[in-house]
Amino acid sequence: MITKHSFGKTGHQSTRIIFGAAGLGSCSQSYADKVFETLTHFGVNHIDTAASYGDSELRIAPWMQNHRSEFFLATKTEARDAVHARESLERSLMRLQVDSVDLIQLHNLVEQEEWEQVHRKGGALEALVAARDEGLVRYIGVTGHGTSVPSMHMRSLEAFPYDSVLFPYNYAMLSNPTYRNDVEQLIDVCERRNVAIQTIKAVARRRWTGSASETEHFSWYEPLQDDSAIERAVGFVLGRKGIFLNTSSDYRILRKTLETAASEIVLPSEQMMETDIRDFNIEPLFDGNALEQI
């Protein structure tokens, strides 16, 4: 079974693999049910979805009817003002068919103007705190993509005691010295304040090349497909104590990811990772310039 670790100050013992539910947004309920059977087999007990993930919340809902107590349930909102944040949360609760969620996250909060709007009076954070006080959510987190995310998360943690953060973490991204330094500073602060650390894009190979018609896409980026490379990519993340890996929306590699996490985790050497970079043409998904946006 997959190792569990305290999810920050929440105290919940979450599996170190968190199920990223974005891929449920465009699939059938029967397919979603099979995915959940796989998660149950490996003991995954933490789900991460979002209001913007198509029908993902609807696909999760049937499982919540009989298994709600077995999962730490997280969703996200892209709303930046209090009114729309409240509406987004209430809609998510209705779609998930639950009375409350464990974690609500401000989705991809990286732009300066949006950050200021969220944290001022009448901003989204105000509504989420009120919802927490009412028992509609238990914890509040913040997520982001791109190279500016760690520094923005640092700023967010200075403004409010968020319970979790989420950001890209893989060998290619951390090969950028500036990004690595920012990530290390963020992790240090999170560890000292007991803030849960979620990571994404662990098994990313690069952005898609060619036209979408040439191959079927199940994720906005091209994931690794080689089993050994996936093992090393997963090991690179889980080999670091205390951080969580959110799975790819490409569920063709879900079982391999879970199998790796359920086995003895081996932290690959830098030479191994450099060899994978070369052999599989792995590239950073974000570079701070032309590749900053998805």
C-alpha positions in Angstrom: 0.0 0.0 0.0 1.0 3.6 -0.5 2.7 5.3 2.4 0.7 8.0 4.3 1.9 11.3 5.7 0.2 14.0 7.7 -1.3 16.5 5.3 0.2 19.6 7.0 -1.6 21.0 10.0 -4.9 19.3 9.0 -3.5 16.1 10.6 -5.2 14.0 8.0 -3.0 11.0 7.1 -3.1 11.3 3.3 -1.5 8.9 0.9 1.5 10.5 -0.6 -0.1 10.0 -3.9 -3.1 12.4 -4.3 -5.5 11.6 -7.1 -5.6 14.4 -9.6 -9.2 14.3 -10.9 -8.9 16.6 -13.9 -9.0 13.6 -16.3 -12.5 12.8 -15.0 -13.8 16.0 -16.6 -14.4 14.5 -20.0 -15.0 10.8 -19.3 -18.0 8.6 -18.8 -19.3 7.6 -15.4 -18.4 3.9 -16.1 -14.8 4.9 -16.9 -14.7 7.0 -13.7 -15.9 4.1 -11.7 -13.1 1.9 -13.0 -10.6 4.6 -12.1 -12.0 4.7 -8.5 -11.8 1.0 -8.3 -8.1 1.3 -9.1 -7.6 4.0 -6.4 -9.4 1.8 -3.9 -7.2 -1.1 -4.7 -4.1 1.0 -3.9 -5.6 2.7 -0.9 -5.5 6.2 -2.2 -7.5 8.4 0.2 -7.2 11.9 -1.1 -8.9 13.5 -4.2 -8.0 16.8 -5.8 -10.5 18.3 -8.3 -11.7 21.7 -9.3 -14.8 23.6 -10.4 -13.2 24.2 -13.8 -12.4 20.5 -14.5 -15.4 19.9 -16.7 -17.6 17.2 -15.3 -15.0 15.9 -12.8 -17.1 16.9 -9.7 -20.1 15.1 -11.2 -18.1 11.9 -11.9 -16.8 11.9 -8.3 -20.3 12.5 -6.7 -21.6 8.9 -7.0 -18.6 7.6 -5.1 -19.1 10.2 -2.3 -22.6 8.7 -1.6 -21.0 5.5 -0.1 -17.4 6.4 0.4 -17.3 10.0 1.6 -15.6 9.2 4.9 -12.8 7.3 3.1 -11.5 10.3 1.2 -10.0 13.7 2.0 -11.9 15.7 -0.7 -10.4 18.9 -2.2 -11.7 21.2 -4.9 -10.7 24.6 -6.2 -12.2 27.9 -7.3 -11.0 30.4 -9.9 -13.2 33.1 -8.5 -11.4 36.2 -7.2 -14.2 38.1 -5.4 -16.3 37.0 -2.5 -19.6 36.8 -4.3 -18.4 34.5 -7.0 -16.2 32.5 -4.7 -19.2 31.7 -2.6 -21.3 30.8 -5.7 -18.5 28.6 -7.0 -18.2 26.7 -3.7 -21.9 26.2 -3.4 -22.0 24.9 -6.9 -19.2 22.5 -6.2 -20.9 21.2 -3.1 -24.1 20.6 -5.1 -22.2 18.9 -8.0 -20.2 16.7 -5.6 -23.4 16.0 -3.6 -21.7 16.6 -0.3 -22.4 18.9 2.6 -18.8 20.1 2.9 -15.3 19.6 1.4 -12.1 19.2 3.3 -10.1 21.7 1.3 -11.0 24.6 -0.9 -8.1 26.0 -2.9 -7.7 29.3 -4.8 -6.9 28.0 -8.2 -3.7 29.2 -10.0 -3.3 32.4 -8.0 -0.2 33.8 -9.7 -1.2 37.2 -11.2 -0.4 40.3 -9.2 -3.8 42.0 -9.8 -5.7 38.8 -9.0 -3.7 38.2 -5.8 -4.5 41.7 -4.6 -8.2 41.2 -5.4 -8.4 37.9 -3.5 -6.8 39.3 -0.3 -8.6 42.7 -0.1 -12.0 43.3 1.6 -14.7 41.7 -0.6 -12.2 39.3 -2.1 -12.5 35.5 -2.5 -10.5 34.7 0.6 -13.1 36.6 2.7 -15.8 34.3 1.4 -13.8 31.1 1.9 -13.0 32.0 5.5 -16.7 32.7 6.1 -17.5 29.3 4.5 -15.0 27.7 6.8 -16.6 29.3 9.8 -19.9 27.8 8.7 -18.5 24.3 8.3 -18.8 24.2 4.5 -15.0 23.7 4.2 -12.4 22.7 6.7 -9.2 24.1 5.2 -8.1 26.6 2.7 -5.2 26.3 0.2 -3.6 28.0 -2.8 -2.3 26.6 -6.1 -0.4 27.7 -9.1 1.5 26.9 -12.3 4.6 28.5 -13.8 8.0 29.6 -12.5 6.6 32.5 -10.4 4.4 30.2 -8.3 6.8 29.6 -5.4 7.5 33.3 -4.8 3.7 34.0 -5.0 3.0 31.3 -2.6 5.5 32.8 -0.2 3.7 36.0 -0.4 0.3 34.3 0.1 1.6 32.6 3.2 2.7 36.0 4.6 -0.8 37.3 4.0 -2.8 34.4 5.4 -2.1 31.1 7.2 -3.0 28.8 4.3 -3.2 25.1 5.0 -1.7 23.9 1.7 0.2 24.9 -1.4 0.5 23.3 -4.8 3.2 23.9 -7.5 5.2 22.2 -10.3 8.0 19.9 -9.1 10.1 17.7 -11.3 13.7 17.3 -12.3 13.5 19.4 -15.4 11.8 22.3 -13.7 14.3 22.2 -10.8 17.2 22.4 -13.2 16.4 26.1 -13.4 18.6 27.4 -10.5 16.2 30.4 -9.8 13.2 28.1 -9.7 15.0 25.6 -7.5 16.0 28.3 -5.1 12.5 29.6 -4.8 11.1 26.1 -4.3 13.6 25.4 -1.6 12.7 28.6 0.2 9.0 27.8 0.0 9.5 24.2 1.2 11.5 25.5 4.2 8.7 27.9 5.2 6.0 25.2 4.7 7.9 22.7 6.8 8.4 25.3 9.6 4.7 26.3 9.5 3.4 22.8 8.9 1.8 23.7 5.6 1.0 20.7 3.3 3.1 20.6 0.2 1.4 19.3 -3.0 3.3 18.9 -6.3 2.2 18.5 -9.9 3.7 17.6 -13.2 5.9 14.9 -11.8 5.7 12.7 -14.9 5.7 15.5 -17.5 7.9 15.0 -20.5 7.3 18.2 -22.4 4.6 20.2 -24.1 2.9 18.5 -27.0 4.6 18.9 -30.4 2.7 18.6 -33.7 -1.0 18.9 -34.2 -3.6 17.5 -31.8 -5.0 15.2 -34.6 -1.7 13.3 -34.7 -2.2 11.6 -31.3 -4.9 11.5 -28.7 -4.2 13.8 -25.7 -5.4 13.1 -22.2 -3.3 15.9 -20.6 -2.4 19.4 -21.8 1.3 18.3 -21.6 2.9 15.1 -22.9 3.6 12.7 -20.1 6.3 10.1 -19.9 5.3 6.7 -21.2 8.3 4.6 -20.5 7.8 2.6 -17.3 11.3 2.9 -16.0 11.3 6.7 -16.6 8.0 7.0 -14.7 9.5 5.1 -11.8 12.4 7.5 -11.6 10.2 10.6 -12.0 7.9 9.4 -9.2 10.9 8.4 -7.1 12.4 11.9 -7.6 9.3 13.4 -6.0 8.5 10.9 -3.3 12.1 10.4 -2.4 11.8 13.8 -0.7 10.3 13.4 2.7 6.9 15.0 3.4 5.8 16.2 0.0 2.8 14.8 -2.0 2.5 13.9 -5.7 -0.7 14.8 -7.5 -1.3 12.3 -10.4 -1.5 13.2 -14.0 -4.8 13.5 -15.8 -3.6 10.9 -18.3 -4.9 7.8 -16.6 -3.1 5.5 -19.0 -0.1 5.9 -16.6 -2.1 6.0 -13.4 -1.6 2.4 -12.4 2.2 2.6 -13.1 2.4 5.7 -10.9 0.5 4.0 -8.1 2.5 0.8 -8.4 5.7 2.7 -8.1 4.4 4.6 -5.1 3.3 1.4 -3.4 6.8 -0.1 -3.8 10.0 0.8 -2.1 10.8 4.4 -3.1 14.2 4.8 -4.6 15.6 8.3 -5.0 17.3 8.3 -8.5 20.7 9.8 -8.9 21.3 13.0 -10.7 23.1 11.1 -13.4 20.0 8.9 -13.9 17.8 12.0 -14.2 20.2 13.7 -16.6 20.2 10.5 -18.8 16.4 10.6 -18.9 16.4 14.2 -19.9 18.6 13.3 -22.8 17.0 10.0 -23.8 13.4 11.1 -23.6 13.9 14.7 -24.7 12.4 16.0 -21.5 11.9 19.8 -21.3 10.6 22.2 -18.6 6.9 23.0 -19.1 7.5 26.6 -17.9 10.5 28.8 -18.4 9.4 32.2 -17.1 9.1 33.6 -20.6 7.4 32.2 -23.7 6.4 29.0 -22.0 5.0 30.5 -18.8 1.3 30.1 -19.6 -0.5 26.8 -20.3 
